[in-house]
Amino acid sequence: MFCCLFILFVVFYVQNTQREQLMRRIITKKRRGVKNVMLEIVNSYIGRECAVYTMNAQIIGTVKEVSDGWLLLDNGKDTEAINLDYIIRISPYTRKKRAKKADASD
Protein backbone atom coordinates (compact mmCIF):
# COMPACT_ATOMS: atom_id res chain seq x y z
CA MET A 1 0.00 0.00 0.00
CA PHE A 2 2.72 2.44 0.97
CA CYS A 3 4.66 1.57 -2.18
CA CYS A 4 1.70 2.47 -4.43
CA LEU A 5 1.19 5.78 -2.68
CA PHE A 6 4.87 6.57 -2.98
CA ILE A 7 4.85 5.85 -6.72
CA LEU A 8 1.81 8.10 -7.22
CA PHE A 9 3.50 10.86 -5.25
CA VAL A 10 6.64 10.60 -7.41
CA VAL A 11 4.63 10.68 -10.66
CA PHE A 12 2.68 13.79 -9.62
CA TYR A 13 5.85 15.47 -8.37
CA VAL A 14 7.64 14.88 -11.69
CA GLN A 15 4.68 16.23 -13.70
CA ASN A 16 4.50 19.33 -11.54
CA THR A 17 8.25 19.91 -11.86
CA GLN A 18 8.10 19.65 -15.66
CA ARG A 19 5.19 22.11 -15.79
CA GLU A 20 7.09 24.57 -13.57
CA GLN A 21 10.18 24.33 -15.79
CA LEU A 22 8.09 25.06 -18.88
CA MET A 23 6.52 28.08 -17.19
CA ARG A 24 9.97 29.39 -16.21
CA ARG A 25 11.16 29.09 -19.83
CA ILE A 26 8.12 31.00 -21.09
CA ILE A 27 8.64 33.79 -18.55
CA THR A 28 12.36 33.98 -19.35
CA LYS A 29 11.65 34.30 -23.08
CA LYS A 30 9.16 37.10 -22.43
CA ARG A 31 11.67 39.00 -20.30
CA ARG A 32 14.37 38.67 -22.96
CA GLY A 33 11.99 39.96 -25.61
CA VAL A 34 12.18 36.85 -27.80
CA LYS A 35 9.86 37.15 -30.80
CA ASN A 36 6.84 34.87 -30.59
CA VAL A 37 7.35 32.37 -33.41
CA MET A 38 4.01 30.72 -32.69
CA LEU A 39 2.23 33.90 -33.86
CA GLU A 40 3.68 33.49 -37.37
CA ILE A 41 2.86 29.79 -37.46
CA VAL A 42 -0.74 30.16 -36.26
CA ASN A 43 -1.43 32.94 -38.80
CA SER A 44 -1.13 30.33 -41.56
CA TYR A 45 -4.00 28.34 -40.00
CA ILE A 46 -6.62 31.12 -39.98
CA GLY A 47 -9.94 29.79 -41.32
CA ARG A 48 -8.88 26.13 -41.07
CA GLU A 49 -10.02 23.47 -38.63
CA CYS A 50 -7.11 22.57 -36.35
CA ALA A 51 -6.18 20.56 -33.28
CA VAL A 52 -4.48 22.85 -30.77
CA TYR A 53 -2.45 21.21 -28.01
CA THR A 54 -1.81 23.15 -24.81
CA MET A 55 -0.16 22.07 -21.58
CA ASN A 56 -3.44 20.77 -20.19
CA ALA A 57 -5.75 19.98 -23.10
CA GLN A 58 -6.34 19.31 -26.77
CA ILE A 59 -8.88 21.64 -28.37
CA ILE A 60 -10.35 21.09 -31.84
CA GLY A 61 -11.93 23.95 -33.73
CA THR A 62 -11.64 26.55 -36.48
CA VAL A 63 -9.06 29.29 -36.05
CA LYS A 64 -10.94 32.59 -36.32
CA GLU A 65 -8.44 35.26 -35.33
CA VAL A 66 -4.90 35.72 -34.04
CA SER A 67 -3.94 38.97 -32.34
CA ASP A 68 -1.98 40.33 -29.38
CA GLY A 69 -0.69 36.92 -28.32
CA TRP A 70 -4.14 35.28 -28.33
CA LEU A 71 -5.81 32.74 -30.59
CA LEU A 72 -9.61 32.70 -31.02
CA LEU A 73 -10.82 29.19 -31.74
CA ASP A 74 -14.45 28.37 -32.61
CA ASN A 75 -15.36 24.78 -31.75
CA GLY A 76 -18.98 24.98 -32.91
CA LYS A 77 -20.50 25.47 -29.46
CA ASP A 78 -18.51 28.45 -28.26
CA THR A 79 -15.42 30.52 -28.96
CA GLU A 80 -12.31 30.00 -26.86
CA ALA A 81 -9.37 32.34 -26.39
CA ILE A 82 -6.01 30.59 -26.00
CA ASN A 83 -2.76 32.29 -25.02
CA LEU A 84 -0.11 31.60 -27.69
CA ASP A 85 2.58 31.16 -25.04
CA TYR A 86 0.89 28.00 -23.79
CA ILE A 87 0.35 26.33 -27.17
CA ILE A 88 2.68 23.38 -27.54
CA ARG A 89 1.55 22.12 -30.94
CA ILE A 90 -0.98 22.95 -33.64
CA SER A 91 -1.90 20.76 -36.60
CA PRO A 92 -4.62 20.64 -39.26
CA TYR A 93 -7.54 18.43 -38.27
CA THR A 94 -9.50 16.50 -40.87
CA ARG A 95 -12.48 14.39 -39.90
CA LYS A 96 -12.07 12.19 -42.99
CA LYS A 97 -8.83 10.68 -41.70
CA ARG A 98 -10.51 9.85 -38.39
CA ALA A 99 -13.38 8.11 -40.21
CA LYS A 100 -10.97 6.04 -42.32
CA LYS A 101 -9.07 4.88 -39.21
CA ALA A 102 -12.32 3.86 -37.53
CA ASP A 103 -13.41 1.88 -40.62
CA ALA A 104 -10.03 0.13 -40.85
CA SER A 105 -10.23 -1.10 -37.27
CA ASP A 106 -13.65 -2.76 -37.86
WOWOBEL-V752055 format. One record per helix or strand of 2 or more residues. SS is the DSSP state (hx for helix, st for strand). FROM is the first residue (numbers start at 0). LEN is the number of residues. If there is no record, write none. Layout:
ss=SS from=FROM len=LEN
ss=SS from=FROM len=LEN
This chain:
ss=hx from=1 len=31
ss=hx from=36 len=7
ss=st from=48 len=6
ss=st from=57 len=10
ss=st from=69 len=5
ss=st from=78 len=5
ss=hx from=83 len=3
ss=st from=86 len=6
ss=hx from=94 len=11
